[in-house]
Amino acid sequence: MEKAVDALMTDDILTNFLRIYSLNIGNYKKLGDFENYVYEVYKDEKAYILRITHSSHRMLEELLSEADWMSYLISKSLKVPEVFPSQNGNLVERLTAGDDSAFYACLFSKAEGKPISVRAPEFNKELFHAWGSAVGKMHAATKSYMPSAGIVPRMQWDDEELLKVEKYIPEEDQLVIKHTEDLLNLLQNLPKHINNYGLIHTDLHSGNFFYDGKDIQVFDFDDCCYHWFASDIAIPLYYSLLYKFKEADQAEMEIFGKQFLDSFLDGYRLENEIPEDLGRQLPLFLRLRDITLYSVLHKKIAPEERNSQLLFMMETIKKRIERNAPIYVS
């Protein structure tokens, strides 16, 4: 989290949100604080997830539209968290921060199952198949989604602030800036229709679902936006490669990438038609994720806080962007 936001996130903010949602005061566990503050919290000994978001990251209408889409997916029998109202009957609550900005809170059910590390034996073809099935089912459902009355639609893919890379990356990274502009111009010309474009998760890596041995339950819809379905296929592949092969050679990554995609797409096609022209689009969205990740790492992690492993990863990503090379080549 940026230091300026962290300074505003006081114990009083957290305590007041716990009260507003009738949660146990003093009984919580912090799970993360990269883009949002995420806590495991309790009510009557049952675990929930409380997410606190600063207004510099999301505004009220964005959070309401996220909750609306999640509720719609539940109505279509997808395994996603339920969003619970506060004691005031609101799905999103607001508290003013010290500088007159705001923090927003949402309360979710805790996903069933368990996290699966890329090093675990369960990170295998069966999991990849279930992963693809879940994404395919989500894409099939989103084709008929219409925001509820009063809900502002989520942003389009190119409204993503992190794509304005010149705001966050070093000034000397001019080739990164140029190649970002070139890729965005290329993507603007891709066709859009109901079978390849809609409201999607956009960040469905292995850290954003739990697995029960049969199905996955997806969570963290914070980045959901209108995007090409192919991006939701690229992201699982991208992060599986990134997390599993930190220093592997390209040949080894390509062998795994093919195995992953074969199983993932076998699951996906059970629920939805594979997007047309996926083979051409996949490298483009793998490149786009390199750009987004490079940008967010510069935004969120100050130079003095970057360890050698992170610096190595950032340099590797930078070199791929400068070569217009995706992390995986089929």
C-alpha positions, 0 to 999 in steps of 0.5 A, a space after each residue: 500500500 502507498 505510504 500516504 494511504 497507510 498513514 490514513 488507515 488508523 485503528 479507529 477506521 478499522 474498529 468503526 467498520 467492525 462496529 458498523 457490520 456488527 463484527 467482533 471487535 478485537 478479533 480479526 486477522 489481517 490477510 493483505 494490504 497491497 491494493 486493499 486492506 483485507 481482514 478475516 473477521 468474525 461474527 458469532 464465531 463464523 468467519 467472514 472477509 472484510 475488505 477496506 478500500 481507499 477512495 484513491 483506488 475505488 469509488 462508491 459506484 465502482 464498489 456497488 457495481 462490483 457487488 451487483 455483478 457478484 450477486 448476479 453470478 450467484 443467481 446463476 449458480 456460480 461459486 462466488 462470495 456473497 456480499 452482506 449488508 451492514 447494520 444500516 442495510 448498506 452493501 458498502 459503508 463509508 468513513 471519512 479519512 483524516 485528509 477528507 478522503 474516504 475509506 469504503 468497506 464491504 463484507 463478504 462470505 469466506 470462500 470454501 476450500 483452501 488455497 493451492 500453492 503452485 508448488 503443491 501436488 494439487 497444482 495439476 491438470 485436474 485443478 487446471 480443468 476446474 479452473 477453466 470450467 469456472 472461467 468458462 461458466 463465468 463468461 457464459 453467464 456474463 453474456 446476459 448480465 445487465 446492471 441493476 437499476 441505479 448501478 453504474 456499469 464497471 469501467 472498460 478495460 482501457 480506463 485502467 489507471 495503471 495503463 498510464 504507465 508514465 505516471 508510475 515508471 521511471 522517466 528513462 523507461 521510454 521504450 516501455 512507454 512507447 511499446 505500451 502505447 503501441 499495444 494499446 492502439 493494437 488492442 483498440 482495433 480488436 473486434 468486440 461482440 457478445 461471444 468474446 467481450 463482456 464484464 469479466 474478473 480480469 485477475 483470476 490467478 491462483 491467489 484469488 480462488 480456493 479449491 475443494 478438490 473438485 471445484 474452485 470458488 473465485 473471490 477478489 472481484 476488485 479489478 472486474 471490468 469490461 474486457 475480452 474473454 481472452 484476457 481471463 484465459 491469459 491471466 491464469 496462464 501468466 501468473 502460473 508461469 510467473 509464480 512457478 518458474 521464477 528463473 526457469 528457462 523458456 523451454 521448460 515454461 513452454 512445456 508447462 504452458 501447453 499442459 496448462 492450456 490444454 487442461 484449462 481449455 478442456 474445462 472451459 469448453 464444457 461451459 462456454 465456446 472458446 473465444 475466436 482468434 484466441 491464438 492470436 489474442 493470447 500473446 497480446 494479453 500476456 504482454 498487457 499483463 506484463 505492463 500492468 504488473 510493471 506499473 503497479 509494482 512501481 506504484 505500490 512498492 517504494 524503491 527502498 522496499 524492493 528486495 533482490 528477488 522483486 528487483 530481478 522480477 521487475 527487470 525481467 518484466 521490463 526486458 520482455 516489454 522492451 522486446 514486445 515478447 510475451 511470457 509464453 509463446 505457444 
